[in-house]
């Protein structure tokens, strides 16, 4: 019976094993390079995100300052508007 199994089983040459091994090591190297590239890209994107968040924070601060200045100017205009209206009525009448 043992002889029948040997006859049925194909022989595996060492060359085909080494070819498969080198094929897998090549695929492993490609996969490793792909992972390194993806991690590098992720790091670049994270740095870009941090920079964008910092810029957004600066812009929000500037916007807040501008809104305060606008509100102050509107209060000044509102306070002085009756005087301006009175002067216009005086000179236009």
C-alpha distance (Angstrom), angle and dihedral (degrees) to the residues before:
residue distance angle dihedral
X1 . . .
X2 3.79 . .
X3 3.77 89.7 .
X4 3.79 90.5 55.3
X5 3.80 92.2 55.2
X6 3.76 91.5 49.7
X7 3.73 90.1 50.8
X8 3.81 92.8 48.9
X9 3.80 97.8 44.7
X10 3.80 113.5 80.6
X11 3.73 116.4 -126.1
X12 3.77 117.4 -110.7
X13 3.73 113.8 -143.5
X14 3.78 121.4 -147.4
X15 3.79 89.7 -123.9
X16 3.80 92.6 63.5
X17 3.83 90.5 48.1
X18 3.79 92.1 52.1
X19 3.82 90.5 46.1
X20 3.79 90.9 53.0
X21 3.79 90.6 45.8
X22 3.80 92.5 51.4
X23 3.82 89.8 44.5
X24 3.81 90.6 54.2
X25 3.79 92.7 44.9
X26 3.82 88.8 51.7
X27 3.79 90.5 49.5
X28 3.81 89.9 46.6
X29 3.79 90.1 52.3
X30 3.80 91.1 49.3
X31 3.80 90.7 48.0
X32 3.80 91.1 48.0
X33 3.81 91.1 49.6
X34 3.80 90.1 48.7
X35 3.81 90.7 51.5
X36 3.82 91.8 48.3
X37 3.80 90.2 49.8
X38 3.80 91.6 49.2
X39 3.81 92.0 49.3
X40 3.81 91.0 48.9
X41 3.79 90.5 50.2
X42 3.80 90.4 48.1
X43 3.82 90.4 51.8
X44 3.81 91.0 50.5
X45 3.80 91.1 49.4
X46 3.82 91.8 48.3
X47 3.82 91.0 50.8
X48 3.80 90.5 48.3
X49 3.81 89.6 49.6
X50 3.83 91.2 51.3
X51 3.81 91.4 49.5
X52 3.80 91.3 47.7
X53 3.80 91.5 49.5
X54 3.82 90.3 50.9
X55 3.81 91.1 50.2
X56 3.79 90.3 47.8
X57 3.80 89.9 52.6
X58 3.82 91.1 50.8
X59 3.80 92.0 47.5
X60 3.81 91.8 48.3
X61 3.82 88.8 52.5
X62 3.80 91.2 50.8
X63 3.80 90.9 47.0
X64 3.79 90.3 52.8
X65 3.82 90.5 51.3
X66 3.81 91.5 49.2
X67 3.82 91.6 48.5
X68 3.83 90.1 52.2
X69 3.79 90.6 49.5
X70 3.82 90.7 48.1
X71 3.79 91.5 50.7
X72 3.80 90.8 48.9
X73 3.81 91.5 50.4
X74 3.81 91.2 47.8
X75 3.81 90.1 52.6
X76 3.81 90.3 50.0
X77 3.80 91.6 48.9
X78 3.81 91.7 47.7
X79 3.80 91.2 48.8
X80 3.81 93.4 48.4
X81 3.80 98.3 37.1
X82 3.82 95.3 87.9
X83 3.80 89.1 53.8
X84 3.79 92.1 48.7
X85 3.81 90.9 47.5
X86 3.79 90.7 50.1
X87 3.81 91.4 50.0
X88 3.80 91.8 48.8
X89 3.78 91.1 49.6
X90 3.81 90.5 47.9
X91 3.79 95.9 49.4
X92 3.80 96.4 37.6
X93 3.78 95.4 47.9
